[in-house]
Amino acid sequence: MYPGRGVAEVAAGNSAAVWCGTRQQAGFITLEGLVAVPLLTMLLVTMTALFMWSFKTYFTTLADAELVQEVQMAMVRLQGEAAAGTEIKPLNGGRQGFTLRRRTNPLRREESGKEYLDISYYLHEMTGTSKLVRGDNYAPLTGDHGLARVTITDFSAVADTEYPEVYNLHLTGRSEVTGHEYTVSTAVYIHKPAEQLP
């Protein structure tokens, strides 16, 4: 290997060369540290910003999905009951809503005196949110999910001018979280019984 030198001397000489080289390269290590720390900080800040953006996007998407689901489910229930109804009357007192009169059992005629059932649908203000309510203030069809905080901005049932038995149902909700609105409209035919026909 090295003539006339032992293994210990070679090892000692090599370690001295390493230590000697470290002193010469001390400036380069400091320079590398000065470059690496800002790069690492920038990488961490970018990853944190990306995580926060993903987190916000996730909850915005959930809030919009909840808005769509609440408005659609309320309209499906409203449309189903209106299809079995016999009459829609506006509410008294200037409240936004209507009373739906329907048979207790639409498939057969009742023999008792309680043949018809009146169900009220109206908007009710609860904890700063306008909710669509069916029959009772404590039974809202919308606005129960805290993630989206859906408030109903428009709700109507208007008889068609050309076909008075057809009612146009309209429901608009807005997410208080995202500010986005979602509207559902449909038409439903109200079959009046023979005793209500002119």
Order of alpha helices (4+ residues) and beta strands (2+ residues): alpha-alpha-beta-beta-beta-beta-beta-beta-beta
